[in-house]
Amino acid sequence: MSKWRCGVCGIVLDVENPPEVCPKCGAPREKFSQIPEDQANLIDRARFTNSLHIELYTLMTKIAELAQKGIEDNLDPPCVKIFTEAKEQALLFQQKIKAEIQGHISKGKWG
């Protein structure tokens, strides 16, 4: 199966031939270009990695929420310190993940 990119909106479709009109923006078939095989393979690999990033991002959300509960419980200062650090690191990792995905998008490794 080939990959085709709409030149108007950028959607990438995994189809043998481009559609008559883009399902996202309505651009005509002529606006689609076939993605070269090496770039298509990179997109496939990046899709897998991006899904891992999204899963990790979701887990970091759970960590931040759990840490917040520990902070609010406020059993003792060492516990609060651990929960505070966990929350800070989870939020930092989320920012790193977003930056990495943004890089993938800007390099055409999203599709």
Secondary structure as UniProt FT lines:
FT   STRAND          2..6
FT   TURN            7..9
FT   STRAND          12..15
FT   TURN            23..25
FT   HELIX           29..31
FT   STRAND          32..34
FT   HELIX           37..73
FT   HELIX           77..106
FT   TURN            107..108
//
